[in-house]
Structure formats: C-alpha cells, structure tokens
Amino acid sequence: MNPRRKKRLLVIIAVLFGIGGSIGLVLYALQENINLFYTPSELIDGKGPNKEKPHIGQKLRIGGMVVPGTVERNEQSLQVSFKLIDTGPLVTVRYQGILPDLFREGQGIVAQGVLIEPNVIEAFEVLAKHDEEYMPAEVAEAVKGIKHEKPKYNLDSGN
C-alpha cells in the first residue's frame, strides 16, 4: 500500500473512532438525564406489556393523588412524607424541603426523585396542580378512572 493511501486510511479510521466515541459519550450523558413517568400502580405492578419495573436508584417521576391523612411532617426539619395512590397500591414519597403552596391532601401531584425501595421515592421536586381544572396530561391519563373506581387500599383499616 502506498504511503498516501495508508495515511488517508489512518485519518478515516481516526475520524470514525472520534465520531463513535462522541456518540457513545452523548448516549451515556442522556442515560443519566432520562426520567420516566410512572403511576403508583405502574411502579408496583410494572409498566407496559412486559410489566417492567424501575430499578432501585433509578430517577423517575411519579404522579397520583395524595391520600388524605397520610401527610407526616417532621417538626424538627423540613422532612415530609406522604402516600400517593391512583386506582391501586400506595407509594410513599419522602421530600426534604418546602412543599408548594397548593399542595393538599386529596390533590393531584407529580414528584420527581429517586426510587430508594420498591414502593418508596426520595423526591427532590414536588409539583402541585395550579387550579381545580388543570392536571398534567400524564397524571390525567393515568388517574382517569379514579373517581369511578374504589381504590384497593382501605383508608379505615390501614391496609
């Protein structure tokens, strides 16, 4: 092989490795920032036809209704814990910080955080709907039947 073709081949290989490395770094960076949306039922039972569940440590967003009587505030800190429900099982959300002014029991919310146990989210952001009519599209679709279906969770017995 003559030196000119050899040099050209090495340049092409170097460019291909550079492009491949760049694509790999971009995909790795995007993997860190992907937050999938779940409802409490999808988190516990699995999402989609394959019933895929998120793994511990995964970043995610969860939306549902705050169960009345489950909001617990630590008097020594800003730590708040509450339970979310859609039409199925309960999920506990823990949050360190000041909750939005519109946060109430029985209210639809979206929390963004990390899954620390199969049914516990450590949230770093909590969003509450801004009026009686508005609900994020994801939450509205996920809890569409909540007023018509009785939840599996019995608030009186604690189960």
One Martini backbone bead per residue (centre of mass of N, CA, C, O) as a GRO file, in nm:
protein
  159
    1MET     BB    1   0.098   0.036   0.022
    2ASN     BB    2   0.078   0.351  -0.012
    3PRO     BB    3   0.134   0.625   0.189
    4ARG     BB    4  -0.118   0.786   0.112
    5ARG     BB    5  -0.333   0.564   0.173
    6LYS     BB    6  -0.247   0.509   0.461
    7LYS     BB    7  -0.305   0.793   0.569
    8ARG     BB    8  -0.603   0.803   0.486
    9LEU     BB    9  -0.694   0.554   0.652
   10LEU     BB   10  -0.611   0.668   0.931
   11VAL     BB   11  -0.799   0.913   0.922
   12ILE     BB   12  -1.065   0.761   0.894
   13ILE     BB   13  -1.038   0.594   1.155
   14ALA     BB   14  -1.015   0.834   1.348
   15VAL     BB   15  -1.290   0.959   1.279
   16LEU     BB   16  -1.464   0.714   1.355
   17PHE     BB   17  -1.373   0.703   1.652
   18GLY     BB   18  -1.465   0.990   1.723
   19ILE     BB   19  -1.765   0.953   1.657
   20GLY     BB   20  -1.816   0.707   1.837
   21GLY     BB   21  -1.731   0.844   2.104
   22SER     BB   22  -1.937   1.075   2.094
   23ILE     BB   23  -2.191   0.902   2.091
   24GLY     BB   24  -2.135   0.755   2.355
   25LEU     BB   25  -2.133   1.009   2.540
   26VAL     BB   26  -2.417   1.108   2.475
   27LEU     BB   27  -2.569   0.854   2.568
   28TYR     BB   28  -2.465   0.857   2.858
   29ALA     BB   29  -2.579   1.139   2.933
   30LEU     BB   30  -2.880   1.073   2.871
   31GLN     BB   31  -2.916   0.841   3.077
   32GLU     BB   32  -2.900   1.036   3.333
   33ASN     BB   33  -3.172   1.225   3.225
   34ILE     BB   34  -3.385   1.007   3.246
   35ASN     BB   35  -3.744   1.045   3.312
   36LEU     BB   36  -3.984   0.841   3.411
   37PHE     BB   37  -4.329   0.781   3.407
   38TYR     BB   38  -4.538   0.708   3.695
   39THR     BB   39  -4.752   0.519   3.866
   40PRO     BB   40  -4.823   0.342   4.134
   41SER     BB   41  -4.907   0.086   3.975
   42GLU     BB   42  -4.657   0.076   3.784
   43LEU     BB   43  -4.442   0.056   4.004
   44ILE     BB   44  -4.548  -0.217   4.131
   45ASP     BB   45  -4.656  -0.391   3.860
   46GLY     BB   46  -4.576  -0.244   3.607
   47LYS     BB   47  -4.481  -0.155   3.269
   48GLY     BB   48  -4.651  -0.264   3.033
   49PRO     BB   49  -4.647  -0.573   2.878
   50ASN     BB   50  -4.375  -0.658   3.059
   51LYS     BB   51  -4.372  -0.540   3.347
   52GLU     BB   52  -4.175  -0.304   3.403
   53LYS     BB   53  -3.941  -0.218   3.651
   54PRO     BB   54  -3.781  -0.022   3.841
   55HIS     BB   55  -3.481   0.053   3.976
   56ILE     BB   56  -3.283   0.100   4.216
   57GLY     BB   57  -3.187   0.446   4.167
   58GLN     BB   58  -3.395   0.554   3.983
   59LYS     BB   59  -3.506   0.796   3.790
   60LEU     BB   60  -3.829   0.967   3.849
   61ARG     BB   61  -4.179   0.997   3.786
   62ILE     BB   62  -4.471   1.071   3.994
   63GLY     BB   63  -4.833   1.023   3.979
   64GLY     BB   64  -5.102   1.149   4.198
   65MET     BB   65  -5.280   1.106   4.492
   66VAL     BB   66  -5.318   1.233   4.797
   67VAL     BB   67  -5.361   1.078   5.087
   68PRO     BB   68  -5.562   1.110   5.332
   69GLY     BB   69  -5.370   1.117   5.637
   70THR     BB   70  -5.041   1.085   5.525
   71VAL     BB   71  -4.923   1.344   5.625
   72GLU     BB   72  -4.580   1.385   5.737
   73ARG     BB   73  -4.421   1.599   5.975
   74ASN     BB   74  -4.123   1.727   6.073
   75GLU     BB   75  -4.055   1.944   6.341
   76GLN     BB   76  -3.721   1.963   6.296
   77SER     BB   77  -3.789   1.971   5.985
   78LEU     BB   78  -3.858   1.945   5.620
   79GLN     BB   79  -3.971   1.668   5.647
   80VAL     BB   80  -4.176   1.476   5.416
   81SER     BB   81  -4.460   1.247   5.420
   82PHE     BB   82  -4.637   1.054   5.163
   83LYS     BB   83  -4.918   0.924   4.987
   84LEU     BB   84  -4.986   0.752   4.683
   85ILE     BB   85  -5.262   0.733   4.439
   86ASP     BB   86  -5.482   0.573   4.226
   87THR     BB   87  -5.626   0.251   4.176
   88GLY     BB   88  -5.417   0.122   4.380
   89PRO     BB   89  -5.141   0.126   4.513
   90LEU     BB   90  -4.908   0.243   4.736
   91VAL     BB   91  -4.687   0.536   4.766
   92THR     BB   92  -4.398   0.663   4.901
   93VAL     BB   93  -4.311   1.006   4.982
   94ARG     BB   94  -4.005   1.181   5.013
   95TYR     BB   95  -3.937   1.519   5.148
   96GLN     BB   96  -3.696   1.792   5.130
   97GLY     BB   97  -3.889   2.073   5.206
   98ILE     BB   98  -4.089   2.299   5.041
   99LEU     BB   99  -4.399   2.303   4.967
  100PRO     BB  100  -4.636   2.381   4.782
  101ASP     BB  101  -4.910   2.581   4.832
  102LEU     BB  102  -5.111   2.361   4.670
  103PHE     BB  103  -5.064   2.148   4.873
  104ARG     BB  104  -5.280   1.858   4.924
  105GLU     BB  105  -5.505   1.660   5.025
  106GLY     BB  106  -5.637   1.503   4.737
  107GLN     BB  107  -5.412   1.587   4.544
  108GLY     BB  108  -5.254   1.640   4.253
  109ILE     BB  109  -4.926   1.504   4.173
  110VAL     BB  110  -4.569   1.560   4.104
  111ALA     BB  111  -4.279   1.357   4.141
  112GLN     BB  112  -3.923   1.396   4.168
  113GLY     BB  113  -3.687   1.111   4.173
  114VAL     BB  114  -3.580   0.833   4.378
  115LEU     BB  115  -3.554   0.497   4.403
  116ILE     BB  116  -3.519   0.322   4.731
  117GLU     BB  117  -3.774   0.147   4.702
  118PRO     BB  118  -4.033  -0.024   4.562
  119ASN     BB  119  -4.235   0.210   4.743
  120VAL     BB  120  -3.999   0.446   4.746
  121ILE     BB  121  -3.956   0.803   4.728
  122GLU     BB  122  -3.695   1.041   4.672
  123ALA     BB  123  -3.759   1.367   4.658
  124PHE     BB  124  -3.664   1.689   4.476
  125GLU     BB  125  -3.967   1.727   4.353
  126VAL     BB  126  -4.282   1.915   4.386
  127LEU     BB  127  -4.595   1.914   4.210
  128ALA     BB  128  -4.880   2.121   4.178
  129LYS     BB  129  -5.167   2.204   4.098
  130HIS     BB  130  -5.320   2.528   4.011
  131ASP     BB  131  -5.616   2.405   3.983
  132GLU     BB  132  -5.920   2.240   3.947
  133GLU     BB  133  -5.874   2.174   3.625
  134TYR     BB  134  -5.578   2.115   3.636
  135MET     BB  135  -5.376   1.852   3.476
  136PRO     BB  136  -5.150   1.667   3.393
  137ALA     BB  137  -5.164   1.458   3.132
  138GLU     BB  138  -5.037   1.209   3.268
  139VAL     BB  139  -5.223   1.208   3.517
  140ALA     BB  140  -5.499   1.211   3.382
  141GLU     BB  141  -5.457   0.939   3.235
  142ALA     BB  142  -5.380   0.762   3.490
  143VAL     BB  143  -5.655   0.883   3.670
  144LYS     BB  144  -5.927   0.865   3.515
  145GLY     BB  145  -6.089   0.641   3.724
  146ILE     BB  146  -6.083   0.740   4.031
  147LYS     BB  147  -6.396   0.827   4.075
  148HIS     BB  148  -6.514   0.524   3.983
  149GLU     BB  149  -6.299   0.378   4.159
  150LYS     BB  150  -6.217   0.169   4.406
  151PRO     BB  151  -5.973   0.138   4.600
  152LYS     BB  152  -5.780  -0.117   4.739
  153TYR     BB  153  -5.742   0.082   4.958
  154ASN     BB  154  -5.806   0.103   5.310
  155LEU     BB  155  -5.828   0.377   5.517
  156ASP     BB  156  -5.944   0.246   5.787
  157SER     BB  157  -5.742  -0.020   5.819
  158GLY     BB  158  -5.438   0.031   5.683
  159ASN     BB  159  -5.422  -0.151   5.389
   0.00000   0.00000   0.00000
